[in-house]
Amino acid sequence: MNLFSIFLKGGIVMWPILLCSILSVTIIIDRFLTLRKAKINAPAFMVRIRGYIKKDDIDGALNFCRQEKSSVSHIIKIGLQKFSMGPQRVKEAIENAGRQELIKLEKGLTILASISGIAPLLGFLGTVTGMISAFMIIENLAGAANPSDLAGGIWEALTTTAFGLIIGILALGFYNYFINYIKKLVNDMENVANDIVDLLQDQDKGSTE
């Protein structure tokens, strides 16, 4: 018996569970690719940016940020584009860009979290419908049902539960993984952003003295 045959024995509830699995896989692949691009070596990045800023080479810093194409470099690029307006405006631009970047990083994770709860519930719903089907057969056969008569309902009950739990566990596991990964990225972004703002403020004070 192949997987498709087992799937069909799960009854109609298996179709929404299948939809949940497709959505989960799509979101997981998308987040893996997105977060991989967002990752950066923060200390090395800061060394390069600090060098450009200390030389007052803002154009060089902007070009470097464009080449990096990471979340950190993107928000720093947005901030440095406001360099002529002063450190405070740079800080505000970085904060706004950081909030927008966080929204991009967390895209789809609320759906993944919902699936982690919905998929097991759909599995339990299949358990209930499967048992109802089995008891209806017992009633129709006036209690003279044999195990083979009840097999369809039991198959439905157990299959939906198993698939629902598998999808729910995987969705929850990847959701927690992505949330922790994003927290580390946000921490790097905040550290780099604060260092850049402090450096620009020091440069600004030095130029006015």
RODO-2510 file (C-alpha; in nm, 4 decimals, decimal comma):
residues 209
     n   res          X          Y          Z
     1     m     0,0000     0,0000     0,0000
     2     n     0,1470     0,3330    -0,1072
     3     l     0,1210     0,6740     0,0567
     4     f    -0,1517     0,7911    -0,1799
     5     s    -0,3718     0,4932    -0,0910
     6     i    -0,3234     0,5665     0,2788
     7     f    -0,4081     0,9321     0,2097
     8     l    -0,7367     0,8376     0,0405
     9     k    -0,8350     0,6147     0,3324
    10     g    -0,8184     0,9231     0,5553
    11     g    -1,1365     1,0618     0,4048
    12     i    -1,2340     1,4167     0,3176
    13     v    -1,0544     1,5718     0,6183
    14     m    -0,7230     1,4730     0,4593
    15     w    -0,7662     1,7375     0,1893
    16     p    -0,7475     2,0388     0,4225
    17     i    -0,4565     1,8646     0,5981
    18     l    -0,2872     1,8338     0,2572
    19     l    -0,3470     2,2054     0,1978
    20     c    -0,1846     2,2818     0,5344
    21     s     0,1175     2,0701     0,4398
    22     i     0,1574     2,2487     0,1038
    23     l     0,1347     2,5904     0,2705
    24     s     0,3847     2,4843     0,5362
    25     v     0,6410     2,3580     0,2859
    26     t     0,6010     2,6723     0,0729
    27     i     0,6524     2,9045     0,3703
    28     i     0,9435     2,7015     0,5086
    29     i     1,1326     2,7048     0,1757
    30     d     1,0607     3,0758     0,1262
    31     r     1,1814     3,1678     0,4774
    32     f     1,4965     2,9556     0,4410
    33     l     1,5903     3,1386     0,1220
    34     t     1,5009     3,4819     0,2621
    35     l     1,6829     3,4392     0,5933
    36     r     1,9871     3,2949     0,4194
    37     k     2,0142     3,6147     0,2125
    38     a     1,9572     3,8286     0,5239
    39     k     2,2497     3,6751     0,7152
    40     i     2,5688     3,8794     0,7434
    41     n     2,9010     3,8796     0,9259
    42     a     2,8237     4,1810     1,1477
    43     p     3,1773     4,2418     1,2876
    44     a     3,3364     4,2327     0,9401
    45     f     3,0617     4,4564     0,8038
    46     m     3,1177     4,7110     1,0813
    47     v     3,4921     4,7219     1,0192
    48     r     3,4353     4,8143     0,6543
    49     i     3,1589     5,0682     0,7242
    50     r     3,3546     5,2289     1,0083
    51     g     3,6490     5,2747     0,7743
    52     y     3,4359     5,4508     0,5130
    53     i     3,2662     5,6797     0,7662
    54     k     3,5918     5,7799     0,9353
    55     k     3,7210     5,8829     0,5915
    56     d     3,3950     6,0761     0,5322
    57     d     3,3437     5,8536     0,2281
    58     i     2,9653     5,8146     0,2497
    59     d     2,9365     5,7271    -0,1179
    60     g     3,1827     5,4430    -0,0632
    61     a     2,9797     5,3214     0,2343
    62     l     2,6598     5,3329     0,0284
    63     n     2,8181     5,1373    -0,2552
    64     f     2,9447     4,8777    -0,0102
    65     c     2,5942     4,8411     0,1389
    66     r     2,4453     4,7945    -0,2081
    67     q     2,6934     4,5167    -0,2798
    68     e     2,6205     4,3288     0,0432
    69     k     2,2424     4,2932    -0,0206
    70     s     2,1586     4,1806     0,3336
    71     s     1,9032     4,3062     0,5863
    72     v     2,1676     4,4922     0,7869
    73     s     2,3255     4,6553     0,4826
    74     h     1,9813     4,7573     0,3540
    75     i     1,8811     4,9477     0,6674
    76     i     2,2250     5,1107     0,6962
    77     k     2,2005     5,2149     0,3310
    78     i     1,8607     5,3774     0,3984
    79     g     2,0074     5,5616     0,6963
    80     l     2,3209     5,6811     0,5176
    81     q     2,1081     5,8224     0,2371
    82     k     1,9886     6,0765     0,4967
    83     f     2,3450     6,1610     0,6033
    84     s     2,3229     6,5217     0,4846
    85     m     2,0262     6,5800     0,7199
    86     g     2,2229     6,4980     1,0330
    87     p     2,2708     6,2007     1,2693
    88     q     1,9214     6,2261     1,4193
    89     r     1,7573     6,1928     1,0788
    90     v     1,9877     5,9002     1,0006
    91     k     1,8792     5,7317     1,3238
    92     e     1,5092     5,7784     1,2435
    93     a     1,5580     5,6435     0,8913
    94     i     1,7419     5,3362     1,0244
    95     e     1,4681     5,2690     1,2809
    96     n     1,1944     5,2941     1,0170
    97     a     1,3882     5,0721     0,7758
    98     g     1,4502     4,8223     1,0567
    99     r     1,0779     4,7928     1,1280
   100     q     1,0044     4,7370     0,7594
   101     e     1,2803     4,4788     0,7331
   102     l     1,1453     4,2902     1,0347
   103     i     0,8036     4,2689     0,8681
   104     k     0,9693     4,1170     0,5591
   105     l     1,1639     3,8651     0,7673
   106     e     0,8522     3,7522     0,9569
   107     k     0,6339     3,7246     0,6459
   108     g     0,4298     3,4043     0,6525
   109     l     0,5305     3,3016     1,0038
   110     t     0,1862     3,3795     1,1485
   111     i     0,0386     3,1382     0,8930
   112     l     0,2962     2,8749     0,9898
   113     a     0,2068     2,9227     1,3565
   114     s    -0,1633     2,8871     1,2753
   115     i    -0,1005     2,5666     1,0798
   116     s     0,0877     2,4209     1,3775
   117     g    -0,2376     2,4467     1,5730
   118     i    -0,4916     2,3837     1,2972
   119     a    -0,3363     2,0674     1,1460
   120     p    -0,3591     1,8580     1,4680
   121     l    -0,7165     1,9812     1,5226
   122     l    -0,8068     1,8702     1,1708
   123     g    -0,6486     1,5350     1,2554
   124     f    -0,8646     1,5026     1,5654
   125     l    -1,1701     1,6021     1,3597
   126     g    -1,0891     1,3138     1,1267
   127     t    -1,0670     1,0867     1,4302
   128     v    -1,4160     1,1871     1,5343
   129     t    -1,5643     1,1467     1,1856
   130     g    -1,3915     0,8110     1,1476
   131     m    -1,5318     0,6830     1,4761
   132     i    -1,8767     0,8127     1,3852
   133     s    -1,8519     0,6193     1,0585
   134     a    -1,7506     0,3027     1,2455
   135     f    -2,0367     0,3295     1,4941
   136     m    -2,2856     0,3936     1,2141
   137     i    -2,1760     0,0657     1,0542
   138     i    -2,2231    -0,1145     1,3863
   139     e    -2,5722     0,0326     1,4137
   140     n    -2,6642    -0,0572     1,0555
   141     l    -2,5460    -0,4168     1,1057
   142     a    -2,7371    -0,4429     1,4347
   143     g    -2,4184    -0,5031     1,6317
   144     a    -2,3086    -0,7936     1,4151
   145     a    -2,0189    -0,6064     1,2528
   146     n    -1,6845    -0,7809     1,2136
   147     p    -1,3434    -0,6080     1,2173
   148     s    -1,3298    -0,5744     0,8379
   149     d    -1,6568    -0,3799     0,8430
   150     l    -1,5084    -0,1279     1,0848
   151     a    -1,1689    -0,1019     0,9153
   152     g    -1,2679     0,1959     0,6961
   153     g    -1,3730     0,4136     0,9883
   154     i    -1,0700     0,3147     1,1950
   155     w    -0,8380     0,3870     0,9007
   156     e    -0,9912     0,7331     0,8682
   157     a    -0,9587     0,8015     1,2408
   158     l    -0,5944     0,6958     1,2731
   159     t    -0,4678     0,8296     0,9388
   160     t    -0,6010     1,1830     0,9854
   161     t    -0,4656     1,1970     1,3396
   162     a    -0,1201     1,0827     1,2304
   163     f    -0,0944     1,3205     0,9351
   164     g    -0,2369     1,6127     1,1315
   165     l     0,0116     1,5638     1,4136
   166     i     0,3072     1,5267     1,1754
   167     i     0,2226     1,8503     0,9924
   168     g     0,1556     2,0342     1,3195
   169     i     0,4811     1,9224     1,4813
   170     l     0,6908     2,0146     1,1763
   171     a     0,5201     2,3538     1,1407
   172     l     0,5726     2,4352     1,5087
   173     g     0,9350     2,3231     1,5011
   174     f     1,0218     2,5350     1,1980
   175     y     0,8252     2,8313     1,3354
   176     n     1,0304     2,8305     1,6557
   177     y     1,3520     2,7880     1,4563
   178     f     1,2719     3,0854     1,2329
   179     i     1,1674     3,3054     1,5257
   180     n     1,4955     3,2389     1,7075
   181     y     1,6933     3,2955     1,3878
   182     i     1,5179     3,6268     1,3284
   183     k     1,5866     3,7349     1,6871
   184     k     1,9595     3,6860     1,6241
   185     l     1,9380     3,8832     1,2996
   186     v     1,7483     4,1643     1,4719
   187     n     2,0069     4,1717     1,7493
   188     d     2,2828     4,2076     1,4869
   189     m     2,0872     4,4809     1,3109
   190     e     2,0356     4,6736     1,6331
   191     n     2,4023     4,6475     1,7315
   192     v     2,5248     4,7615     1,3905
   193     a     2,2674     5,0406     1,3705
   194     n     2,3582     5,1729     1,7158
   195     d     2,7290     5,1618     1,6327
   196     i     2,6713     5,3510     1,3081
   197     v     2,4591     5,6187     1,4749
   198     d     2,7146     5,6632     1,7561
   199     l     2,9947     5,6877     1,5004
   200     l     2,8096     5,9479     1,2966
   201     q     2,7335     6,1503     1,6083
   202     d     3,0995     6,1413     1,7097
   203     q     3,1989     6,2482     1,3591
   204     d     2,9459     6,5288     1,3705
   205     k     3,0713     6,6526     1,7077
   206     g     3,4295     6,6380     1,5857
   207     s     3,3510     6,8457     1,2793
   208     t     3,1747     7,1169     1,4816
   209     e     3,4509     7,1604     1,7376
***
